[in-house]
Amino acid sequence: MEQQNRTLNRLDVILGHFITPEPKSFLIKTQICSAPVKKKKTKINFQKSSEEWNCSVSDVKKAFKTTRNRNLKVSPPIIPYLIVKGIQDKEKRQGSVISTRYTLLLKPPNKRWKDCRARLNCLLKSQGDITSDTVPKNVQSFEEAMLALPKWTNQDTYIFHLDKNIPIVQRCQKSGLCYIHAPEVVQHYLVAINNKEAGMIDMAKMIRMSFDKKTLEKHIFKDAGGDSRRMLLSILMPGSVVFGSDFSDALTCLKKYGPGLIHQFTVFEDFYNSGKLSFDGKPCGEVIGYHAMVLIGVREENNKLWFLLQNWWPSVQFVEASEEYLNGCESSLIFVKNPQTEIPKKWPVQNHMYAENENLDKPENVAGEDPPCPVPK
């Protein structure tokens, strides 16, 4: 009996441990934690979006309303932006699963859709281009290039911005080649001949505000390139005329008209992978893609013409190439015939000496199916 009482007492203690009331403070905390949390509504500045997207306030409001009605996220406003620009949702098959472009952008399942999302995120940043008045340490400066290419410091060479006493500007593309950087820099130098305070078009803002539905859709979803010659014509003053020139006449044209556009430059393996800054003879290796650069200098050595080209890769901002090499790359050289006194007012402008973009620019594209040429690592 005594043993049985001990067992019952012990059981009472154990059960009592579990049914002992919790302290009030604990209960209060529990109640507070379990209370539903109200979601804060995202405040939307419709006027600001209207200005940044180059559309009406009513169109912006309709786009946000449509997005909410479809139970899609409005922040960041990638879906409202696409709706405003007329880029419709479409079904996309991912294996056995059917999704839509909008949902794939909001929750990208793979690298392709993550890249699409990254391009949109970059476009929608209010600041536009990333700018600075100094060249970052991880980007080659003009001075560093001249140390590596000392023959360009000789008296018998011609370098445009040194001759005209115009500050050099630099642009850097970290994740692709360009058909926009080169025309923008050509335009800047041509305007700077008449106005040394000239700025550069803000690329991110220009694409965000002015690309039509078709071009923007290709830009975001297909990673399609473009034609640098056509881009140059589109940003110059109205009525401007461009013309092609042989490389043998480059010095005369450079002195008379200013820097020229290197258009449809075929990138071979030796240019892409060598890490060199000087290229001569015939290009070799596989074709990697296509590129656009700017001609800013000419020199002659042993009856051979050499050209100083401005580029956009972080560690290869300036290169030299012989006439034979450029002809082997099937490059075209284009000059602008008309003086450029201003950047047309419809384009957004930034006034810094250095600009870069991430996940935004596209490769030079000659025939629609040309392979893109990524920036060397």
Disulfide bonds with the S-S distance in Angstrom:
none
